[in-house]
Amino acid sequence: MNICYISNSAAPSKNASSLQTAKLCEALSKIGHKVNLVLPDTGHKGKNYYNFYDIKSKFKIKRIKYFKKFPTGVNYYLYSLFSILISNYKNQNLYITRNFFTSLLLCLFKKAHVLEIHDDIQIEGRIVKFLVKYLKYLNNKNILKIITTTKSLSHKYHKSYFVSKDKLLVLHNASSIKLRFNKYKNLNKNLNIGYFGSIYKSRGLDMLIKLSQIDKNNKYYIYGGSKKDIEDLKNKYSSKNLHFQNYIPYSKIKKKLENVDICLLPYTNKITVSGDVGDILRYTSPLKIFDYMITGKLIICSNIKVIKEVLKHNINSILINDSKSHVAWLKEINKIKFNINKFNKLRFNAYKFANKEDFIWRAKKIISSI
């Protein structure tokens, strides 16, 4: 099948949306489809796209040179039109996009496509919200499936935007990392505790730093943010057991995860996105969770309703109700150090789940659903 994925995101970049797009395109290519990815001419210049995302099964990439920046305003709409026109649309069997306006145009072009939705329509611009609400095109026959990453998001689109249940399909995010599971026979006195991702306050940066200050027996590793962000943090917080490193590309994430015993996700009651704005608390499905699971890491996470669609307390993770209490987090860390059997059981259950429902599984589910 000829499949064209149209993306607005800068790539290669540290954006989670760009990573998810890259790994889905790779998975579709691996299962035998001819994949074309259309992108604006943005992202880290000089970085090889395939190497940055550790792509083994390559696919074709077509950049629209006119769009040197993330398309906003009028360019948002122009990009949607140009991306379809230059995609050799007469020869494409299927399109995939996360762009609502691109989806609308594909309906007008009568092109079969899948719309992936990762958040509420409220984060979109006024025109897009108007079109979705009043044209009600999300039930158009040319949209073969609307994929949401959480049940709560699927329910939102069914109830608020009247999308047919038959049109909706819930497929959580996934990981493409492969790492052999190692059962620990004992735990070292000093654990390596890691966090990978954005360093916004809503992601629990303050909690991580506070834990490192009161827990001198373990080492804390924080990976994320720009070089300047990390330099500022290093100047502000100096401790032998607290280590900072700026964002690392996905191709190097496996090696870093190998050296970590426990991964923390100390979310607050609001989770912001790029620019430290918005709130995705009700619908988020973080890619990093699946990377942690597939590499057999013990996950300790804030007890958030949407997260529990994947993480199960005392089954494949530990969920903490009092997410603001440093004492509660340290108590769980200390408990697991003295219970190697529970530690291994939770890790293996997470590992087994993520290896079964990886990006190949996700790609096959999308294709079989249409």
Secondary structure by P-SEA (a helix, b strand, c coil): cbbbbbbccccccccaaaaaaaaaaaaaaaaccbbbbbbcccccccccccccccccbbbbbbbcccccccccaaaaaaaaaaaaaacccccccccccccaaaaaaaaaabbbbbbbbccccccccaaaaaaaacccccccccccbbbbccaaaaaaaacccccccccbbbbcccccbbbbbbbbcccccbbbbbccccccccccaaaaaaaaaacccbbbbbbbccaaaaaaaaaacccccbbbbccccccaaaaaaaaccbbbbccccbbbccccccccccccccaaaaaaaaabbbbbbcccccccccccccccbbbbcccccaaaaaaaaaaaaacaaaaaaaaaaaaaaaaaacaaaaaaaaaaac
